[in-house]
Amino acid sequence: MSNGSARDGVVAALLKQIQSGSLLPGSVLPPEREFAAECGVSRGTLREAIRILDYAGVLEVRTRSGTYVAETALSKAIELRAHAALRGEASPLDIMVARRALEPVNARYAAVNRHIRDLHALRKSVRDQRRLIDRGEDPNEVDRQFHVSVAVASRNPILSLLFEKMADVMHQRTWTELKHSSRSAGDHQDLYLRQHHIILDAIERGDSASASNAMLEHLDSVDEGLLEVLD
């Protein structure tokens, strides 16, 4: 077994023990040498597994005290972050925090700086999104392109570059799986499209405050949709 497979096995085993109640929040893990032998892995492999779970918020490493199961270890958000970290990916909920910080600013400046070709691109995105929804096809890529177009319309190359990086992260498996599950629930697809129209309308009118607020409201809805899937 490779070191990566062994590490992933330890992460999965620890998550299972926490979820089953074998390891309770606030409890301390056995000493490293003893625990590595118990898991049948090297101490280095165990450290890698603990590092992943510490980053995810499942475990808490306290210098000179030991490694503890975090009080929030059983939350769905923490579990999602752990599974994403295991894949070397970002948690969708962390992505949403970053999107909230960036995209309302993109929309604000798009309303001020957009060119006519930006409006054409945004209109095309919402038309394509409507067509895919009506056909029962996945509109995720067109949805993403709408947000890319808003960033481009800001006419700020730094904002555009930052969102380009964000869009790359939004191709990760953990994000796409959760977003697909969210879209499949209720009327989220039509809601998101209506909200895109509202954002587009504000950008067309040059109303920067409304564009920013509409984008934040849209992201609130996306965030709520993701959390519904986790409940």
DANORZI-V114223 format. One line per field, one symbol per residue. phi: phi as a letter, one per 30 degrees, with the letter a starting at -180 (. if undefined). burial: 1 if it has 24 or more other C-alpha atoms within 12 Angstrom, else 0. A space follows every 10 residues. Layout:
# DANORZI-V114223
phi: ???
burial: ???
This chain:
# DANORZI-V114223
phi: .ddddddddd eddddddddd jdccejdcdd eedddddddi bddddddddd ddddddjdcb dceickccdd dcdddddddd dddddddicc dedddddddd dcdedededd dccdcddddd dddddddddd dddddicdce ddeddedddd ddddhcdddd dddddddddd cddddddddd ddddcicedd dddddddddd dddddicddd ddddddddde dddddddddd d
burial: 0000011111 1101100100 0011100010 0100110010 1100111111 1111111111 1000001111 0011011111 1111110011 1111110111 0111111111 1111000110 1110110111 0010000011 0111111111 1111100011 0111011011 1001110111 0110000111 1111111111 1111011101 1111111111 1110111010 0
